[in-house]
Amino acid sequence: MSRFFEYGEEIIGYADEEDLSQKIQRLLDDPEEYERIRLNGFKRLINDHLYEHRWMQLFARLRNASVQTTSWLSEERRGEVVKALAPSLPRSRKVLLSGFYGAGNLGDELILRSISAALEKADPAINVVVAAENPYKVELDHGLQAFKRTDVFEGAHQLHTADAVVVGGGGLWHDLTFQRAGGLASLVTGSTMSIAGFGNLPLMGRVLGVPYHVIGLGAGPLEDEDAKAMVHFLASQTTSMLLRDEESRKVVEGTGVASECIETAPDVVYAVDLPDHPGRDEVPEVLLDLKRDSYQLIGINLRRWSHFDMTSVRATIEKTISTIAAGQKIAVVGIPMQAGASHDRQILAALGESLTPNVPFVILPDPPSFSLLDACLNILDVLVTMRLHAALVAHRRYIPTVGLAYDPKVQRHFEELGRSEQVVPLEVTWEELHDCVISALQENRISDPLFRERLSTLETRSLAALERAARRVSTAEVRAAVHTIPVERPLETQSPTKALTKQMAGFTKAEHWASGLELPGRQLNVLFDAPRALHVSLPVTAPKPGQEIHNTCTLRLKSTRPVEISLTLVSNYVRPQNEGKITIRLRAGNHIFTDDLARSKEPVMLRLRTSGSLEIPVDFGLTVNERCYPAQSWPRYSRVSLRVEEVHDIEDRGPVPALFASSGVVSVIPVEDQESRGASEDHNVAASLDS
């Protein structure tokens, strides 16, 4: 202790119990001496012995690293450490960056990559904290601190130490989901979607005096008068506003915002730094083998789009590919840009199944990492895509690209590059699409000097505007570091607005059954955390093929209105070599979700839409497909949880029932199977009543 405090001045030392007793008594008899030592000790503690002092001492030791002081470091590593710690930066600015990040959309992830890089370049001391859909994914993929965007309480806490808020990019100011979010009332009901959903954080920041910037945002369509008023109100709170195109400017100006308050520039993904030479090491070997076998690779990206019959689009592409394949060797590469079995992967897999056997089909992970996307795009001969950012990155690599214009932004992208002849509407005939693809195949790489000049101009303008916007953010006054304890969250019943907008759902008590298992005395290894969660695991130490365990119950709603139920499925086991051995299976109503137990620890986000049913049948279980190695920890390894997160009202627009998942596979039970299943269940109920 004498290394840290001075005996007799800052702390009391003693030899034995009797000595301690005598010294305590003397201090009690002399309050002035007691107070003097107490204050000296406390002063020494806060001046020399806080955790931050230990960190600074460690940094000082590393900054002055030598063979004598850090013998465990190699000479090369010592040099790297000294170089990293040499700059002395001022206290960092904390910037909250809010957008649709971490949700598995590669286009949005590229926007995050572009904006965060520009902010850090403008001020190396900036600390970017992301308000994300999935904070775990943002921290894993981008190395940026993140919190859940929809958690307004965490957002309020983060704002107390923030110096600026940035919202962007992507098309966030539109009225497509405005009424579903609650219309004008969504601004005060805690809505997490539409215009208000991305306005909560910056508006709370404005209350605290935190500057609000918009970067790379798209606007429109905007027809609803209340939506226009809300956009005008949010825009009037901004310190600066950078929109992604002239059409967005016109939409925002149409709400009453002055033109001089708005700056426009090309999409911020034009400013993403591309490596000089994409690494072929990331390209799947199967694609390299196809190239070696003289196949021409046609990349295809499709997405779900509720405003058009995508089955007809898929049929048009299938006919186009089959016709081309009759005359030359081609292979198809499916490129999903949005994660989730019910998104791009689902429609791409259906396309792959419909292709003729002489057309090899490969589908990339959903979504691929940016480095994998970049590398794979670079070996394609042609890309056919619906999504804007797939086309944009492909064009930056000079890949001949055919656009399927499901949205005006796709048409505008091709027009600004002088490639309008290579973009077609979704209702295109197969003959027209065939001609576009053949023309692109013959082009090999886009060498048109006018195209390259326009592309270079767009890249330069995007980067310059983004850097200006980032500099405006970086000039924000560094606010006094006042750290606060997060306020206690109110109970759900204390929020009348939430009570108006949120419904409740819960599982009923479950019936448990198993196959091929020796059941323990108690009812299996299935837990029921009524009414919000179900848990299941295999009660064996050596799983064998044919073994199953199931939890059958009802998801009961307290509303007859159509709702969307958000659920989370969590497994804490990942082991690539065990993939395919155990399947997670969830039946919810007429939909089935399956996933591999060993695939990932990442939570699966599920959204179940109903058409007003009060009770939804649920079957949640595990099935063993192959023999697994013996281990005492299998009951823990195989534990899977299904939890109800929240329930929201939705508008009934026809056949609503649907199940969406961020990963895994979703399928619909055929009608004939539904009928036979219903009859079987009725028979079981009758048998139970008879017994």
Buried (B, 14 or more C-beta within 10 A) or exposed (E): EEEEBEEEEBBBEEEEEEEEEEBEEEBEEEEEEBEBBEEBBEEBBEEEEEEEEEEEEEEEEBEEBEEEEBEEBEEEEBEEBBEEBEEEEEEBBBBBBBBBBBBBBBBBBBBBBBBBBBBBBBBEEBBBBBBBBBBBBBBEBBEBBBBBBBBBEBBBBBBBBBBBBBBBBBBBBBBBBBBBBBBBBBBEBBBBBBBBBBBBBBBBBBEEEBBBBBBBBBBBBBEBEBBBBBBBBBBEBBBBBBBBBEBBBBBBBBBEBEEEEBBBBBBBBBBBEEEEEBEEEBBBEEBEEBBEEEBBBBBBBBBBBEEEEBEEBBBBBBBBBBBBBEEEBBBBBBBBBBBBBBBBBBBBBBBBEBBEEEBBBBBBEBBBBBEBBBBBBBBBBBBBBBBBBBBBBBBBBBBBBBBBBBBEBBBBBBEBBBBEEBBBEBEBEBEBBBBBBBBBBEBEEBEBEEBEEBBEBBBEBBBEBBBBBBBBBBEBEEBEEEEEEEEEEEEEEEBEEBEEBBBBBBBBEBBBBBEBBEEEEEBBBBBBEEBBBBBBBBBBEBBEEEBBBBBBBBBBBEBEEBBBBBBBBBBEBBEEEBEEBBBBBBBBBBBBBBBBBBBBEBBBBBBBBBBEBEEBBBBBBBBBBEEBEEEEEBBEBBBBBBBBBBBBBBEBEEEBBBBBBBBBBBBBBEEEEEEEBEEEEEEEEEEEEEE
